[in-house]
Amino acid sequence: MHRSDIHGAADKARIQSRPYGEFMAHASVADALADAAHRYADRRALTYIVDADPATPPRTWTYSQLLADIHRSSRFFQQLAGDEPVRIAMLLPAIPEAYLTLWGGEAAGVVCPINYLLDAGHIAELVRAADCNILVALGPNPELDIWSRVPDLQRACPRLRHVLAAGGAPGHEDFMKAIAAMPAHAIAAERAADPNRIAALFHTGGTTGAPKLAQHTHANQLHAAWGAAQMYAMREQDVILNGFPLFHVAGAFVYGLSALLSGAEVVLPTLLGLRNPAFARQYWTFVERHGVTLLAAVPTVIATLLGLEASPAALRSVRMLLTGGSPLPTELAAAFERKFGKPVRNILGMTECGGVISIEPFHSPRVPGSCGLPLPFTEVKAVTSDGRECAAGESGILRVRGPNVGPGYTDTRRNAGTFTVDGWLITGDIGHLDAEGRVFVTGRAKDVIIRGGHNIDPQVIEEALLQHPDVLMAAAVGEPDEYAGELPVAFVSLRPGATITPQELSSFANERIPERPAYPKRIDVLPAIPMTAIGKVFKPRLRMLACERVLQERLDRAGLLGPVQVKVEEAASGLSARFENTAAAPANAKERIAELMQPFAIDWRFAGADASTG
């Protein structure tokens, strides 16, 4: 593969003027890792920090050792499956066994990495939808309980014939001991030679509703990883601290495979990753100890790092912080750069395209609000609602097409509205491109707050609130309203010791929000903003809170609150309200609730003597 750092659009154009084979010469991830092992055989590839005590020796793999264990894993999976296709479900945190399962499993067949924090029923649905016959899960562990779900999972998924435990479990093979007994040479080359062969299935689309599995080919993953490596100017001297789980595409490809293809070292920060509070307190100690050059963190972790002090020795090796997974507030990036003197680089990515669409290059200055340039050989455009391509600076729905875009979902019925027949992926992001081709995202189509026909970008509210020094995190959503459709409301969490009131925050934010319709109707201070497993703000939960509060207010006005309780939940069709009566509820409660709900476009159910649905 030809290594060429990207400073700007001219470098990208130069790369694209050459044959694609010069950019990516390999037909499979296993082939690319084998090439890296040949080039960097004795360099450290993977380092696992076992616990938060700096005195505990880490576990390490050189490139040649890592490749040998990947080959052992792939042979073992093939041996287990026999004549059946290899279909592996993975329930593992970001530990070495996860890397071996993902890369070894992809060499032998198809891997489905699953968020182990999902409920057991949803995990079972994903396992069945992926048609998995092998499961690799974390064995009994006092820090993280995944294993307790395995018995129910086996009963619910009869196709799971083989269950392996990382770290061991009674009655089950220990994954590392099992692969240690296998020969280290690669499986038959013909099994991994097709770049269009499906390598993995990554779930997306939230935590409810029918399973939604995005397919990745080997070519998709390689393009995303190598494109990221060029944008970040990765070298074999780099050391990246990557605490992202591998069920998240950024952890697997943007910050994981990219480094391994470059000859760099990937450092894994304990079994709990960056969610380990003991590790977080020692964060800069470990950065110094391992000579970390690249920090990978979601915006919520960046906010936490701002509360820690770093010595000059800890910062000496660091060259930048890489972030993605959720929108990057401009003020948050600027605050990190002011405090630590290290550049922050943002990305735009999606599960459906190997995790990355565009990246701010390391060698270019950060442009506030920008998600950078599209990867080489990748097209991005903004399109209006009537299908017209937007001019530079004009907002529309962003679309992407290129070798990183996957072939669609396993259930092809889910492709409509996301994948087009001519190869475009409709991202659902609202944004624009500037004259140089940089991508800017101003919101999610589904996150836009529509107040009486006026579109409000929640990011405008969030960035205004984040400028206050007492605010740690902020998120804005739409609250249902009978007349305006939605009204903007905001939720914040404060820094330790802060005592600012919602009224003071409202005054502060309104001075910085450019349009009066976007002024939040109210601001709630929460102990913590709800997050997904990888640290994204979980806005569906905030919408549920906002909706529940509105309906409670309406019940109170009608004199029904208390006799009737309301619970708002997320459903496949959106939010759903469930009203439950008590012995004290009036006989006409159902009719009064039906009248109350008439102006709201919300599904509802009355769980009384005569249940009905609105």
C-alpha positions as CSV (number, residue, x, y, z in Angstrom):
1,M,0.0,0.0,0.0
2,H,1.2,3.5,-0.8
3,R,1.5,5.7,2.3
4,S,0.7,9.4,1.6
5,D,-0.2,11.9,4.3
6,I,-3.1,14.2,3.5
7,H,-2.7,17.9,4.3
8,G,-5.7,19.1,2.2
9,A,-7.8,18.6,-0.9
10,A,-4.8,18.8,-3.2
11,D,-3.2,15.7,-1.6
12,K,-6.5,13.8,-1.8
13,A,-6.8,14.6,-5.5
14,R,-3.2,13.4,-6.1
15,I,-4.0,10.1,-4.4
16,Q,-7.2,9.7,-6.4
17,S,-5.3,10.3,-9.6
18,R,-3.5,7.0,-9.1
19,P,-5.0,3.5,-9.4
20,Y,-7.0,2.4,-6.4
21,G,-4.7,-0.6,-6.0
22,E,-1.9,1.7,-5.0
23,F,-4.0,3.0,-2.1
24,M,-5.3,-0.4,-1.0
25,A,-3.5,-3.4,-2.4
26,H,-5.0,-6.1,0.0
27,A,-8.0,-8.3,-0.6
28,S,-8.7,-9.1,3.1
29,V,-8.1,-7.8,6.5
30,A,-6.1,-10.9,7.3
31,D,-3.8,-10.3,4.3
32,A,-3.3,-6.7,5.3
33,L,-2.4,-7.7,8.9
34,A,0.0,-10.3,7.6
35,D,1.7,-7.6,5.5
36,A,2.0,-5.4,8.6
37,A,3.5,-8.3,10.6
38,H,6.0,-8.9,7.9
39,R,7.1,-5.2,8.0
40,Y,7.0,-4.7,11.7
41,A,7.5,-8.2,13.1
42,D,9.2,-7.3,16.4
43,R,7.4,-4.1,17.2
44,R,4.7,-4.0,19.8
45,A,1.3,-4.3,18.2
46,L,-1.1,-4.7,21.2
47,T,-0.6,-3.8,24.9
48,Y,-3.3,-4.5,27.5
49,I,-3.2,-2.6,30.8
50,V,-4.5,-5.2,33.1
51,D,-5.6,-2.9,36.0
52,A,-5.4,0.7,37.2
53,D,-2.2,0.0,39.2
54,P,0.7,1.4,37.2
55,A,3.0,-1.2,38.9
56,T,1.1,-4.2,37.3
57,P,2.9,-5.4,34.2
58,P,0.8,-5.2,31.0
59,R,0.2,-8.0,28.6
60,T,1.8,-7.4,25.2
61,W,1.9,-8.8,21.7
62,T,4.4,-8.1,19.0
63,Y,3.2,-8.0,15.4
64,S,4.4,-11.5,14.7
65,Q,2.8,-12.8,17.9
66,L,-0.5,-11.1,17.2
67,L,-0.6,-12.5,13.7
68,A,0.1,-16.0,15.0
69,D,-2.7,-15.7,17.5
70,I,-5.1,-14.4,14.8
71,H,-4.2,-17.4,12.7
72,R,-4.8,-19.7,15.6
73,S,-8.1,-18.1,16.3
74,S,-9.3,-18.4,12.7
75,R,-8.3,-22.1,12.6
76,F,-10.0,-22.8,15.8
77,F,-13.2,-21.2,14.7
78,Q,-13.1,-23.2,11.4
79,Q,-12.5,-26.4,13.4
80,L,-15.5,-25.7,15.6
81,A,-17.9,-24.9,12.7
82,G,-16.8,-27.9,10.6
83,D,-18.8,-28.0,7.4
84,E,-21.0,-25.1,8.5
85,P,-20.2,-21.4,7.7
86,V,-18.4,-19.7,10.6
87,R,-20.8,-17.2,12.2
88,I,-19.5,-15.7,15.5
89,A,-21.3,-13.6,18.0
90,M,-19.0,-11.6,20.2
91,L,-19.9,-10.3,23.7
92,L,-16.6,-8.9,24.8
93,P,-15.2,-5.6,26.2
94,A,-12.1,-4.0,24.6
95,I,-9.6,-6.7,25.7
96,P,-7.1,-8.7,23.6
97,E,-9.5,-11.6,23.2
98,A,-11.9,-9.2,21.4
99,Y,-9.2,-8.3,18.8
100,L,-8.4,-11.9,18.2
101,T,-12.0,-12.9,17.9
102,L,-12.7,-10.0,15.4
103,W,-9.7,-10.4,13.1
104,G,-9.5,-14.2,13.5
105,G,-13.2,-14.6,13.0
106,E,-13.3,-12.4,9.9
107,A,-10.5,-14.5,8.4
108,A,-12.6,-17.7,8.9
109,G,-16.1,-16.3,8.4
110,V,-18.4,-13.6,9.7
111,V,-18.3,-11.9,13.1
112,C,-21.2,-10.1,14.8
113,P,-19.8,-7.8,17.6
114,I,-22.7,-7.1,20.0
115,N,-23.1,-4.4,22.7
116,Y,-22.9,-6.4,25.9
117,L,-24.9,-3.7,27.7
118,L,-28.1,-4.5,25.7
119,D,-30.8,-6.4,27.4
120,A,-30.7,-10.2,27.0
121,G,-33.8,-10.3,24.7
122,H,-32.3,-7.8,22.3
123,I,-28.9,-9.7,22.3
124,A,-30.8,-12.9,21.5
125,E,-32.6,-11.2,18.6
126,L,-29.3,-10.1,17.1
127,V,-27.7,-13.5,17.5
128,R,-30.6,-15.1,15.7
129,A,-30.7,-12.5,13.0
130,A,-27.0,-13.0,12.4
131,D,-27.5,-16.8,12.3
132,C,-24.5,-17.3,14.7
133,N,-23.3,-20.8,15.6
134,I,-20.4,-19.7,17.8
135,L,-20.4,-17.3,20.8
136,V,-17.3,-15.8,22.5
137,A,-18.2,-14.0,25.7
138,L,-16.5,-12.7,28.8
139,G,-16.5,-15.4,31.4
140,P,-17.6,-14.7,35.1
141,N,-15.8,-11.5,36.1
142,P,-16.4,-9.3,39.2
143,E,-15.8,-6.1,37.2
144,L,-18.3,-6.8,34.4
145,D,-21.1,-9.3,34.3
146,I,-21.8,-10.6,30.8
147,W,-21.7,-14.3,31.5
148,S,-24.9,-14.4,33.5
149,R,-26.8,-13.9,30.3
150,V,-25.2,-16.8,28.5
151,P,-27.5,-19.6,29.7
152,D,-30.7,-17.7,28.7
153,L,-29.0,-16.8,25.4
154,Q,-28.2,-20.5,24.6
155,R,-31.8,-21.4,25.3
156,A,-33.2,-18.6,23.1
157,C,-30.7,-19.3,20.3
158,P,-30.6,-23.1,19.5
159,R,-28.1,-22.5,16.6
160,L,-25.4,-21.5,19.1
161,R,-23.6,-24.8,19.3
162,H,-20.3,-23.6,20.7
163,V,-19.8,-21.2,23.6
164,L,-16.3,-20.0,24.5
165,A,-15.4,-18.0,27.7
166,A,-12.7,-15.3,27.7
167,G,-11.1,-15.9,31.1
168,G,-12.7,-19.3,31.5
169,A,-16.1,-20.5,32.9
170,P,-17.2,-23.8,34.5
171,G,-18.1,-26.3,31.8
172,H,-16.8,-24.1,28.9
173,E,-13.6,-23.8,27.1
174,D,-11.3,-20.9,27.9
175,F,-10.8,-19.0,24.6
176,M,-7.1,-18.2,25.0
177,K,-6.2,-21.8,26.2
178,A,-8.2,-23.2,23.3
179,I,-6.4,-21.2,20.6
180,A,-3.0,-21.8,22.2
181,A,-3.3,-25.5,21.2
182,M,-3.9,-24.6,17.5
183,P,-1.2,-24.3,14.8
184,A,-0.2,-20.7,14.1
185,H,-0.1,-20.9,10.2
186,A,-2.9,-19.2,8.3
187,I,-6.1,-20.9,7.1
188,A,-6.4,-21.6,3.4
189,A,-5.8,-18.4,1.5
190,E,-8.8,-18.9,-0.8
191,R,-11.2,-18.4,2.1
192,A,-10.0,-14.8,2.5
193,A,-9.2,-13.7,-1.0
194,D,-12.4,-11.9,-2.0
195,P,-12.5,-8.2,-0.9
196,N,-16.3,-8.2,-1.4
197,R,-16.8,-11.1,1.0
198,I,-18.9,-10.2,4.1
199,A,-16.6,-9.9,7.1
200,A,-18.8,-8.6,9.8
201,L,-22.3,-7.6,10.9
202,F,-22.5,-4.5,13.1
203,H,-25.8,-3.7,14.7
204,T,-27.2,-0.2,14.6
205,G,-30.5,1.7,14.9
206,G,-31.0,2.0,18.6
207,T,-32.0,-0.5,21.3
208,T,-35.5,-1.3,20.4
209,G,-37.4,-2.6,17.4
210,A,-36.4,-5.3,14.9
211,P,-32.6,-6.0,14.7
212,K,-30.8,-3.9,12.1
213,L,-27.5,-5.4,11.1
214,A,-25.2,-3.5,8.7
215,Q,-23.0,-5.7,6.5
216,H,-19.2,-4.9,6.1
217,T,-17.1,-6.4,3.4
218,H,-13.3,-6.7,3.9
219,A,-12.9,-3.9,1.3
220,N,-15.2,-1.6,3.4
221,Q,-13.1,-2.1,6.6
222,L,-9.8,-1.8,4.8
223,H,-10.7,1.4,3.1
224,A,-12.0,3.0,6.2
225,A,-9.0,2.0,8.3
226,W,-6.3,2.9,5.8
227,G,-8.1,6.2,4.9
228,A,-8.1,7.1,8.6
229,A,-4.4,6.2,8.9
230,Q,-3.5,8.6,6.1
231,M,-5.6,11.5,7.5
232,Y,-4.0,11.1,10.9
233,A,-0.5,10.6,9.4
234,M,-0.1,7.5,11.4
235,R,3.4,5.9,11.6
236,E,5.0,2.9,13.3
237,Q,6.2,5.3,16.0
238,D,2.7,6.0,17.1
239,V,1.0,4.7,20.2
240,I,-2.8,5.0,20.4
241,L,-4.7,4.7,23.7
242,N,-8.0,3.2,22.4
243,G,-10.6,2.4,25.0
244,F,-13.5,2.1,22.5
245,P,-15.3,-1.2,22.5
246,L,-15.1,-3.3,19.3
247,F,-18.8,-3.4,18.8
248,H,-18.3,0.3,17.9
249,V,-16.9,0.8,14.4
250,A,-14.6,3.7,15.5
251,G,-12.9,1.5,18.1
252,A,-12.6,-1.4,15.6
253,F,-11.4,0.5,12.4
254,V,-10.8,4.2,12.8
255,Y,-8.7,3.8,16.0
256,G,-7.8,0.1,15.9
257,L,-7.2,-1.4,12.5
258,S,-5.9,1.9,11.2
259,A,-3.1,1.8,13.7
260,L,-2.2,-1.9,13.1
261,L,-2.0,-1.3,9.3
262,S,0.5,1.5,10.1
263,G,2.8,-0.5,12.4
264,A,1.6,1.5,15.4
265,E,0.9,0.2,18.9
266,V,-2.6,-0.1,20.3
267,V,-2.9,0.3,24.1
268,L,-6.1,-1.0,25.7
269,P,-7.0,0.7,29.0
270,T,-8.2,-2.2,31.3
271,L,-11.3,-4.3,31.0
272,L,-13.6,-1.4,31.6
273,G,-11.8,0.9,29.3
274,L,-12.2,4.6,29.9
275,R,-15.3,3.8,32.0
276,N,-13.0,2.6,34.7
277,P,-12.9,5.4,37.3
278,A,-9.7,4.2,38.8
279,F,-8.0,4.2,35.4
280,A,-9.5,7.6,34.6
281,R,-7.9,9.1,37.7
282,Q,-4.5,7.8,36.5
283,Y,-5.1,8.6,32.9
284,W,-2.1,10.9,32.3
285,T,0.2,8.6,34.3
286,F,-0.5,5.8,31.8
287,V,-0.1,8.2,28.9
288,E,3.3,9.0,30.1
289,R,4.3,5.4,31.0
290,H,3.3,4.1,27.5
291,G,4.5,7.1,25.5
292,V,1.1,7.6,24.0
293,T,1.0,9.8,21.0
294,L,-2.6,9.6,20.0
295,L,-5.6,9.9,22.4
296,A,-8.9,8.5,21.3
297,A,-12.0,9.8,23.2
298,V,-15.6,10.7,22.8
299,P,-16.6,14.3,23.7
300,T,-17.9,13.2,27.1
301,V,-14.4,11.8,28.0
302,I,-12.8,15.0,26.7
303,A,-15.0,16.9,29.2
304,T,-13.8,14.6,32.0
305,L,-10.1,15.1,30.9
306,L,-10.5,18.8,31.3
307,G,-11.0,18.3,35.0
308,L,-7.6,16.5,35.3
309,E,-4.1,17.9,35.4
310,A,-1.4,16.6,33.1
311,S,2.3,17.0,33.7
312,P,4.6,18.3,31.0
313,A,6.2,14.8,30.9
314,A,2.8,13.2,30.2
315,L,2.1,15.6,27.4
316,R,5.5,15.3,25.8
317,S,4.7,12.4,23.6
318,V,1.1,13.3,22.7
319,R,0.6,14.8,19.2
320,M,-3.2,15.0,19.0
321,L,-6.6,13.8,20.4
322,L,-8.9,12.0,18.0
323,T,-12.6,12.2,18.6
324,G,-15.9,11.0,17.1
325,G,-19.0,9.0,17.9
326,S,-21.1,12.1,18.7
327,P,-21.1,15.8,17.6
328,L,-18.0,17.7,18.8
329,P,-18.9,21.1,20.5
330,T,-16.5,23.7,19.2
331,E,-16.0,25.2,22.6
332,L,-15.1,21.7,24.1
333,A,-12.4,21.2,21.5
334,A,-11.0,24.7,22.0
335,A,-11.0,24.3,25.8
336,F,-8.9,21.1,25.4
337,E,-6.5,22.8,23.0
338,R,-6.1,25.7,25.4
339,K,-5.5,23.6,28.4
340,F,-3.2,20.9,27.0
341,G,-1.8,22.5,23.9
342,K,-2.6,19.5,21.7
343,P,-4.8,19.6,18.6
344,V,-8.2,18.0,18.5
345,R,-9.3,16.2,15.3
346,N,-12.9,15.4,14.5
347,I,-14.6,12.8,12.2
348,L,-17.9,12.0,10.7
349,G,-18.7,8.3,10.6
350,M,-21.5,5.8,10.4
351,T,-21.8,2.1,11.2
352,E,-22.9,1.5,7.6
353,C,-19.7,2.7,6.1
354,G,-16.9,1.1,8.2
355,G,-17.1,3.9,10.8
356,V,-15.7,6.9,8.9
357,I,-16.8,9.2,6.1
358,S,-14.5,12.3,6.7
359,I,-11.7,13.3,9.0
360,E,-9.9,16.5,9.8
361,P,-6.3,15.9,8.7
362,F,-3.6,16.1,11.3
363,H,-1.5,18.4,9.1
364,S,-4.3,20.9,8.6
365,P,-5.6,23.5,11.1
366,R,-8.8,22.6,12.8
367,V,-11.7,24.4,11.3
368,P,-14.4,25.0,13.9
369,G,-17.5,22.9,13.2
370,S,-15.8,20.9,10.5
371,C,-15.8,17.1,10.3
372,G,-12.9,17.4,7.8
373,L,-12.4,16.1,4.3
374,P,-13.9,12.9,2.9
375,L,-11.6,10.0,2.7
376,P,-9.8,9.4,-0.6
377,F,-12.0,7.9,-3.3
378,T,-15.1,8.8,-1.2
379,E,-17.7,11.3,-2.4
380,V,-19.9,13.4,-0.1
381,K,-22.6,15.7,-1.2
382,A,-25.5,17.6,0.4
383,V,-28.9,17.2,-1.2
384,T,-32.1,19.1,-0.8
385,S,-35.4,17.4,0.0
386,D,-36.4,17.5,-3.7
387,G,-33.1,15.8,-4.7
388,R,-31.1,18.8,-5.9
389,E,-27.4,18.8,-5.1
390,C,-26.6,21.8,-2.8
391,A,-24.1,24.4,-3.7
392,A,-21.1,25.1,-1.4
393,G,-22.3,26.4,2.0
394,E,-26.0,25.3,1.3
395,S,-27.5,22.9,3.8
396,G,-29.1,19.6,2.9
397,I,-29.1,15.9,3.8
398,L,-25.6,14.5,3.5
399,R,-25.0,11.5,1.2
400,V,-21.8,9.4,0.8
401,R,-20.5,7.0,-1.8
402,G,-17.2,5.1,-1.9
403,P,-15.4,1.9,-1.1
404,N,-16.2,2.3,2.6
405,V,-19.9,2.2,2.1
406,G,-21.3,-1.3,2.9
407,P,-23.7,-3.4,0.8
408,G,-26.7,-2.7,3.1
409,Y,-28.5,-4.4,5.9
410,T,-29.0,-8.2,6.2
411,D,-32.7,-7.5,5.9
412,T,-32.8,-5.8,2.5
413,R,-36.2,-4.3,3.4
414,R,-34.4,-2.0,5.8
415,N,-32.3,-0.5,2.9
416,A,-35.1,1.8,1.6
417,G,-34.4,5.4,2.5
418,T,-30.8,4.7,3.5
419,F,-29.1,2.8,0.6
420,T,-29.8,3.9,-3.0
421,V,-29.5,1.6,-6.0
422,D,-26.7,3.8,-7.4
423,G,-24.5,3.3,-4.4
424,W,-25.3,6.3,-2.2
425,L,-25.7,6.1,1.6
426,I,-28.1,8.6,2.9
427,T,-26.6,9.6,6.3
428,G,-29.6,11.3,7.9
429,D,-27.3,14.2,8.9
430,I,-28.1,17.7,8.0
431,G,-25.0,19.7,6.8
432,H,-23.1,21.3,4.0
433,L,-19.7,21.3,2.3
434,D,-17.5,24.3,1.9
435,A,-15.7,25.4,-1.2
436,E,-12.7,23.2,-0.4
437,G,-14.9,20.1,0.2
438,R,-14.8,20.1,4.0
439,V,-17.9,18.5,5.6
440,F,-20.0,20.3,8.2
441,V,-22.8,18.6,10.2
442,T,-25.3,20.9,11.8
443,G,-27.7,18.3,13.1
444,R,-29.5,15.0,12.6
445,A,-32.6,15.0,10.6
446,K,-34.3,13.1,13.4
447,D,-32.8,15.4,16.1
448,V,-34.0,18.7,14.6
449,I,-36.6,20.4,16.8
450,I,-39.5,21.7,14.7
451,R,-41.3,24.5,16.5
452,G,-44.3,25.6,14.6
453,G,-42.6,24.9,11.3
454,H,-39.3,26.5,12.4
455,N,-36.4,24.1,12.3
456,I,-34.1,24.4,15.3
457,D,-30.7,22.9,15.4
458,P,-30.2,21.5,19.0
459,Q,-26.4,21.9,18.6
460,V,-26.9,25.7,18.7
461,I,-28.5,25.4,22.2
462,E,-25.9,22.8,23.4
463,E,-22.9,24.9,22.4
464,A,-24.3,28.0,24.1
465,L,-24.7,26.1,27.3
466,L,-21.3,24.5,27.1
467,Q,-19.6,27.9,27.0
468,H,-20.5,28.2,30.7
469,P,-17.6,27.1,32.9
470,D,-19.9,25.3,35.3
471,V,-21.5,23.1,32.6
472,L,-20.0,19.6,32.0
473,M,-22.4,18.3,29.4
474,A,-25.5,19.6,27.7
475,A,-28.1,18.2,25.4
476,A,-31.2,19.7,23.8
477,V,-34.3,17.9,22.6
478,G,-37.8,18.7,21.5
479,E,-40.6,18.6,24.1
480,P,-44.1,17.9,22.7
481,D,-46.5,20.9,22.6
482,E,-50.1,21.1,21.6
483,Y,-49.7,24.3,19.6
484,A,-46.1,24.5,18.4
485,G,-45.6,20.7,17.8
486,E,-42.3,20.9,19.7
487,L,-40.6,23.3,22.1
488,P,-36.8,23.2,22.7
489,V,-35.7,22.1,26.2
490,A,-32.3,21.4,27.5
491,F,-30.7,19.1,30.1
492,V,-27.3,19.8,31.6
493,S,-24.9,18.2,34.1
494,L,-22.6,20.4,36.1
495,R,-19.0,20.2,37.1
496,P,-18.2,19.0,40.7
497,G,-19.0,21.8,43.2
498,A,-21.0,24.0,40.7
499,T,-24.2,25.5,42.1
500,I,-25.6,27.6,39.2
501,T,-29.3,27.6,38.8
502,P,-31.4,26.8,35.7
503,Q,-32.6,30.4,35.6
504,E,-29.0,31.7,35.5
505,L,-28.1,29.1,32.8
506,S,-31.1,30.2,30.8
507,S,-30.0,33.9,30.9
508,F,-26.5,32.9,30.0
509,A,-27.5,30.7,27.1
510,N,-30.1,33.0,25.6
511,E,-27.5,35.7,25.2
512,R,-25.5,33.3,23.0
513,I,-28.3,31.7,21.0
514,P,-28.8,33.6,17.7
515,E,-32.5,33.1,17.3
516,R,-35.3,33.6,19.8
517,P,-37.3,30.5,18.8
518,A,-34.3,28.4,19.9
519,Y,-34.3,29.7,23.4
520,P,-35.0,26.6,25.6
521,K,-38.3,26.7,27.3
522,R,-36.6,25.2,30.4
523,I,-33.3,23.8,31.5
524,D,-33.1,20.8,33.8
525,V,-30.0,20.0,35.8
526,L,-29.4,16.3,36.0
527,P,-26.8,14.4,38.2
528,A,-25.6,12.9,34.9
529,I,-26.7,13.0,31.3
530,P,-27.8,9.6,30.1
531,M,-25.2,7.9,27.8
532,T,-24.9,5.0,25.5
533,A,-22.3,2.3,26.2
534,I,-19.6,4.2,24.2
535,G,-20.3,7.6,25.7
536,K,-22.7,9.2,23.3
537,V,-25.5,11.3,24.7
538,F,-28.6,9.1,24.6
539,K,-31.2,11.5,23.4
540,P,-34.1,9.0,23.2
541,R,-34.0,8.8,27.0
542,L,-34.0,12.6,27.2
543,R,-37.0,12.8,24.8
544,M,-38.8,10.3,27.0
545,L,-38.1,12.4,30.1
546,A,-39.3,15.6,28.4
547,C,-42.4,13.9,27.1
548,E,-43.2,12.3,30.4
549,R,-43.0,15.6,32.2
550,V,-45.3,17.3,29.7
551,L,-47.9,14.6,30.1
552,Q,-47.7,14.7,33.9
553,E,-48.3,18.4,33.7
554,R,-51.3,17.9,31.5
555,L,-52.6,15.3,33.9
556,D,-52.1,17.6,36.8
557,R,-54.1,20.4,35.1
558,A,-56.9,18.0,34.5
559,G,-56.9,16.9,38.1
560,L,-55.8,13.3,37.1
561,L,-52.2,13.2,38.3
562,G,-52.0,10.7,41.1
563,P,-55.1,8.7,40.2
564,V,-53.5,8.2,36.8
565,Q,-49.7,7.6,36.4
566,V,-47.9,7.9,33.0
567,K,-44.8,6.2,31.7
568,V,-43.2,7.1,28.4
569,E,-41.2,4.5,26.6
570,E,-39.3,4.2,23.3
571,A,-41.1,2.1,20.6
572,A,-40.2,1.2,17.0
573,S,-42.6,3.9,15.8
574,G,-41.3,6.6,18.2
575,L,-42.4,7.5,21.7
576,S,-45.3,5.7,23.4
577,A,-47.1,6.7,26.5
578,R,-48.7,4.2,28.9
579,F,-51.4,5.6,31.3
580,E,-52.2,3.4,34.3
581,N,-55.2,4.1,36.6
582,T,-55.5,3.5,40.3
583,A,-58.5,2.7,42.5
584,A,-59.0,6.4,42.9
585,A,-59.2,7.2,39.1
586,P,-62.6,8.5,38.0
587,A,-64.8,6.3,35.8
588,N,-64.3,8.6,32.8
589,A,-60.5,8.7,33.1
590,K,-60.0,7.0,29.7
591,E,-62.2,9.5,27.9
592,R,-60.5,12.5,29.5
593,I,-57.0,11.1,28.6
594,A,-58.2,10.6,25.0
595,E,-59.2,14.2,24.9
596,L,-55.9,15.3,26.5
597,M,-53.8,13.3,24.0
598,Q,-55.7,14.4,20.9
599,P,-53.3,17.2,20.0
600,F,-50.2,15.1,20.5
601,A,-48.8,12.8,17.7
602,I,-47.8,10.2,20.3
603,D,-49.0,6.6,20.5
604,W,-50.6,5.9,23.8
605,R,-52.3,3.1,25.8
606,F,-54.7,3.3,28.8
607,A,-54.0,0.4,31.1
608,G,-57.3,0.5,32.9
609,A,-60.3,-1.8,33.2
610,D,-60.9,-1.2,29.4
611,A,-57.5,-0.8,27.8
612,S,-57.4,1.2,24.5
613,T,-54.8,2.6,22.3
614,G,-54.7,6.1,20.8
